[in-house]
Amino acid sequence: MNRFFIAALLCLLPPLAQAGVIIQNWVAASGARVYFVESHDLPIVDLSIDFAAGTAYDSADKAGLAAFTRGLLDAGAGNLDEEAIAEKQVDTGAQLGGHTDLDRSGVSLRTLSSARERDAAVDLVRLLLAQPTFPQAVFEREKGRSIAAIKESETQPASIAAKRFARGLYPTHPYGQTATAESVGRISRDDVAKFHRSFFTASRAVVAIVGDLTRAEADAIVLRLTEGLPKSDNSAVIAPPAAPRAETIRVSHPSQQSHIQVGMPVLKRGDPDFFPLVVGNYVLGGGGFVSRLMKEVREKRGFAYSVASYFQPQQVEGPFQIGLQTKNEQADEALKVARETLESFLKQGPTEDELRGAKQNITDGFVLRLDSNRKILDQVAVIAFYQLPLTYLDDYTRQVEKVTAQQIREAFSRRVRPGDMVTVVVGGGA
C-alpha cells in the first residue's frame, strides 16, 4: 500500500455510524490520563494528546509563548530536521494536526490501524513530543513570521475588538493576555525549550483515542507517546478571574463598520447551569434567524447582517458574548437595541414555543457532532481534559430536554448581569 493511497484512503473513509459512545478511561503507567472509544467499524485510529499548556500559562511579558512552542514541535526532533519530518509524515500517510487555546495545547493524529502504518505514525508523534530540537534558524524564521502576522492583525478592526474585549473582561487574568509584536519579540529559544520541559509532561497530558484498537493496544500506544516526555512536577493551574468591572471601550478605526462586542466572564466547564444557559442562549442569540437578537437587530431594524450571542466555557469562567457589526452612524442605536433585547430576555425568558423549538434544534443537531471518528474524538477530548462525566454524550440530549423556562430565567438571572458587562466598539464612528 503506497503512501499516496494511504493518504487518499484516510480522506475518503465514510462517516462512522455511532448509536452510542462508550468511553473507557484509566491512568497510564506514565501518569497520563486516557479516554478511549473502541470502534472497529473503520480501519483507522484518531487520537489527540492535550497538555495543560494553553495561552493562560504564558507569562504576561511573553504572551504567545505557548502557541509558539506548540507550533515549533515539528521544526526538528531527534536527528530529523523539518524536511525529514515532513517526509516521514508523507511516508506513513498519517495526518498530523495541532492546536493551542486558552487552556490546552496539543497534537492530533489520524492513521490507518494496521500495525505497520500505525506504529510508524505513533513513533513520529512520540519523537515530536519528547525530543523537539527547536532549531535556532527555524525559530528565528517563525518568530519573524509571527510578529509580521500580529502587526497585520492589529490593523484589522475585528482583531482589535477581540483583543480589547479579552483585556476588558480579564484585565488582571491570563485569559486576557494576547500576543503582541513586543511580547513575541521577547521570546527566546531558551524560553521555548523551558516551556516545553515544564508543561509538555506526562502528568499534564490527557490522551483521547477513538478507533480500531483494543484497550491493551490503546494503553501501549499511550505509554509509547508519554513515557519519554520531560519529567516535571509542575502543578500550575489557572486561577478563577476576578469579578468584572463594567466599562465601555471605544477605539477609533477608519473602517466603514463598527465592530461591537458585549459580555462578561460567566461559564466554566461542568457548571450546573450549563444546559439552561445553552438552551436559553439558542433563543436569545444562538439560533440564527430564529433568535431574538437576529429578529430585533436585523429583521426589524436592518442594523446588522448578523448578530449572535454565545457562551464559551473554559477551565475557569469563560465569556458570555454578544457580537455584531453595523454601520458607524448607527452603532449606538444598534448597541442600544441589543442591550434592550438582552434585558427583555432576562426578565421574560423564552416562550413555550421558543423553548420547544430550541430543544428540537439542539437535539436534532447534536447527532451531527458524532457522525465521524474525528468528531467523536473532538468531543471525547473535551470530556477528557475537563473531566466531564463519561456518560456526557449519552446524557446530552436528555439534559437538554429536561430544561424548563423557569430554569433558564433563574440561570440567566444568576449569571448574566448587564450592569457588570464590558462593551467594546471599534470603528470609524467610535
N, C-alpha and C positions, 0 to 999 in steps of 0.2 A: 504494500500500500504506500504510494509515494506521498510526499509531503503536501503537494497541491490537492490531491484527492482528500486527504485528511482535513485540510482547512475547509474545503468546499462542503464536505460532509457535516462538519460541525455547524456550519451556517445554515444548511438546508434541512437539518433534522426537524421533524414535525413537532408541534406543541405537545406537551405532556398532558394527558387527561388524568386529573387527580381528584378523586372523590373525597379523600380526607388526607390530612398530613399528620403522620405520626412522627414526633420528634423524640429522638433518644439523646440524652446528654450525660456527660461524665467529665471528670478532670483527668487529663492525660498525665503520664508519669513525669512529664516536664513541668507540670503546673498549669498548662494552658487549658482553658475551658473549651469543651467540644459540644456541638449541637449537630446531630446527624439525622438526615432523612434518607432511608434506604428505598431505592426505586430502581427496578430492573426493566422498566418499560423501554428505555433507550440506552444504547451503549456509550453513555457519556457520564462524566463527573464534573460537577460545578462546585467550586469551593471558594471561600473567601477567608482571609485571616486579617482580623481587625485588631488594632492596638489602641489602648487608651493614650493616644498621642496626637490628638487633634489640635487645631489652632488655639484652643483655650490654654494649651500648655506652653505657648510661646511666651518669652519674656517681653515686657512692654516695649523695650528698646530694640528688639529684634523680631518684631511681628513678621510673619511669613516663613519662619524657620521650619515649622512642622511640615508645611506643604513643600518647601524646598527640599527637605530631607527625603520625603517620600518620592518626590519626583526624580531624585538622583539615584535611586536604588538600582536602576538598570543602566547607569552610566559606566559601570565597571564593577566586577565582582570576582573574587578569587583571582585566577590568572586570565580572565576574559575581559576584553575591552568592550565598549558598547556595540561595535560592529559584530564581534563574535557572539555577543548575547543575542543580537537580532537574528543572526544566522541560526543559532540554536533554537530560537523560537520558531523560525520557519521550518527547520528540520523536523521538529516534533509535531508541527501542526497545531500547537497549543495557542490559545487566545488568552493573553495576559491583559490585565487592567489594573487601575489603581485609583485611589480616591482619598481625599482629606476633607473633613468637615470640622465643625466646632469641637466635637467630642472624639472623633475617630480618624485614624489614618490606616490604610490597609491596601492589600493586594488581592486581586481575584484571578481565578484560573478556570478555564474550560478546556477539557481534554477528553479524548476517547478513553474508555475504561479498560481497553486491552492493556495488558501489563507493560508491554514494551513502550508504547506511547505515553501511558500514564506515568510510569516511573521516570522516564526522561523529563517530562514536564515538571513533575514534583521536585526532582533534583535541581532543575533550573531555578525554580522559585526558592528552594531552600538556600541555594547559593546567593541569590539576590538579597534575601533577608538576613542571612547570617554573616556574609563576608563582603559587603559592599566596600569598594575602594575609594569612591568619591574622587576620581582623578582631578587634579588641580586645573588642568586645561578645560575639561568639560565643566567643572564648577564655575570657572570664570565666564565661559561662554553662556551658560544657562543663567547666571546671575545678571549678565548684561541684558539678555532677552527678557528676564522677569522685570527688571527695572524699566525697560522700554515699554513693556505691556502695561505696567502700573501707570506710567506717565500718560500713556494714551487713554487709559480708562478714566483718569482724573479729568479728562476734557468732556466726558460723556455725562449728561445730566442724570441718567438712570443710576450709573455707578456712584456719582457724587451723593445722590439721595440715599442709596443703600448704606454707604459708609457713614454718613452723618446720622442716619437713623440708628444704626448699630451703636454709635458712640452716645447718642442721646438716651437710648434705652439702658445702656450698660456703661455709664461714664467711668466707673472705677472697677469694672469687672472684665475678665479676659474675653467674654463674648463680644465686647465692644471693640476689641483690638482688630485692626485691619492693616494689612501690609502696605507700606509706603515705599517710595523710592529710597528714602533715607534709612528706614528700618532694614530693608533688604541690603542696602549698601553696607550696613554694619556687620552683616553675617559673614563669618569666615568659614573656611573648610573645617577648621577645628571645631567650630560651633556645630556644624552638621554632624560630624563624627561623634561628638559628645551627646547630642540629642539622640542619635541612633542608639548609642550604648545605654542611655538612661531610659528610653521609652520603648524601644523595639525589643522587649524582653518577653520570655515565656509567661511570666507572672502577670503581664499586662495584655496577653494575647487571648483572643476569642476566635475559634475556628468554626465556621459553618460549612457543612458538606451536604450536597444533595446529589444522589445518583447511584450508578450501577456498582455498588460495593457492598460487602458485608461489614458488620460492625468491626470485626477484627482487622479487616483491610483498612477501614477508615482510621482506626486507632493507630495502626502502623504508619499511615501517611502523616497523621498529626505529629507523631513522635519524630519522624524524619524532618518535618518542617520546623519544629520548635526546639529540638534538643540542642542544636548548635547556636541558638540565639544568645546575644550578650547576657551576662549574668549581672543582675542588679536587683536591689531590694527597694527600688523606687516605689513609694506609696502615694505619690502626688495625686490629689483628687481635685475636682472643681467645686469651689465653694458656692453656695446659693448667692444670687445677686441681691444687692440692697434694694429697698423699695424705690420705685421710680419717682422722679420729680417732674411734674408737668411743665412743659415748655413748648414754645413754637419756634422753630429754627427756620429762617428764611435765607436762601442762598441765591444770589443773582447769577443768572446764566443766560447767554444770548441764544436761547432756544425758543422756538415758536410755541412750545407747550410747556406747562408746568408739570413737574413730577411730584406727586403728593403721597406721603406715607404717614399713617397714624397708627399708634399702637402702644403696647406696654408688655413687659415680661409677664407671662401667665402660667404656662403649662409645662410640666416635666413628664417624662415617660413613666407610665404606671400610675398616674394620678387618678383617683377615683372619679373625678369629674370629666375624664377624657371623653366618654361616649356621649353624655349630654351636650358637651361643648361641640363635639364634631357634628352631631346631628343638628344642633341648633345653628351652627355656622353654615350648614348647607342652605338653610332658609335665609340666613342673613346675607351671605355673600359668596358662598362656596358652590352654589348650584347653577352657575352660569346665568342663562337668560331667565330662569325661574326665580332667582334670588331677589330679595327686596332691594338691595343696593343697585342691582342692574336695572330694575324697574324704575326706581326713583331717580337715579342719576342719569341713566342713558335713555330709557324709553320715554319717560315723561318729559325730560328737560333737554336731552341731547347734549349733555355736558361732557360726556366721555364715550369713546368707543367701547372701552372695557373698564370695569371696576370690580374688585373682588376683595374678599377677606379670607384669612386662613390662620390656623394655629400651627406652630412649628415646635412640637415637644422635643426637649433635649434632656441631657443628663440632669440639669437643673432647669429652672424656669426659662423656657424659650418664648419667643414673642407671639403675641396676637397682633395681626397687622391688617389694616385696610389700605389698599393701594389703588391709585388711578392716575391718569394723565388727562390734562384738559388744556384748552386754550388759555393763554396767560390772563386775558381780560376777564375770564370767568372763573379763575381759580378759587377766589374767596367764596363765591356763591356755591360752586361745586363742593368745596370742603364743608360748607355750612349744611348742605343737604345730606352729605354723607354722615356727618355727626348727628343730625336730627334723625336720620334713619336708624342709626345705632341706638340712640336713646329711646326711640319708639319701640324698637325690638326688645330692649331691656325691660321696658315697662309691661309690654303686652305678651311677649313670647310668640311662638308660632301659633297659627290657627290649626285646627284639626286637619284641614285639607293640606296645609303646608307640611305638617308633621308626617302625614301619611305619604305624601309624595317624596319627602326627603328620605324616609326609611326605605321606600321601594327602590329609589335610585341608588342609594348607598349599597344596599344588599345585592341588587342586580349587578352592580358594577364590581362588587368585591371578587366575584369568581374570575374576573379578568386579571386580577393580581396573582392568580395561582394557575395560569394556563400554560406555564412552561417551567422547565427546570430552573432557569435563571431567575424568573420572577419569584419562584418559591424560595430560592437561595436568598434573594434580597430580603424577603420577609423573615426568614429564619435568622439571618444575620442581625436584624434589628432585635428580634426576640432574644437572641443570644447575648448581644452586647449589653442590652438594657435589662437583662434578666427578667423578662416578662414571663407569664405562665406558659408552660409547654402546650396548653390547650388554647392559647390565644387565637390561633387561626380558626379552630373549630368553634370557638365561642363568639367570634366577632359579630356575625350576623344576628345571633341570639341577643347579644348585648345591645345592638342597635335597635332591634325590635322591642326591647323592654323599655326604652327611653320614653318618658312622658313629657308633656308640655310643661308641667309643673317642675320636673327635674331640670329642664332646660332653663326656665326662668330663674330657678334658685342657683344653678351653677353659674350662669352669666352674671347674676347679681353679686355672687361671691367673688368672682374672678376678674370680670371686665369692668373697670371703673373709669368712665370718661374723664373724670376730674384729675386722674393721675397719668393721662396719656401724653406721649411725646408726639408732636406734629412736625414734619419736615416738608418744606415747599422749596423746590429747586426749579427756577425758570426765569424767563425774561421779565415776568411781572412781579418777581419776588422783591 
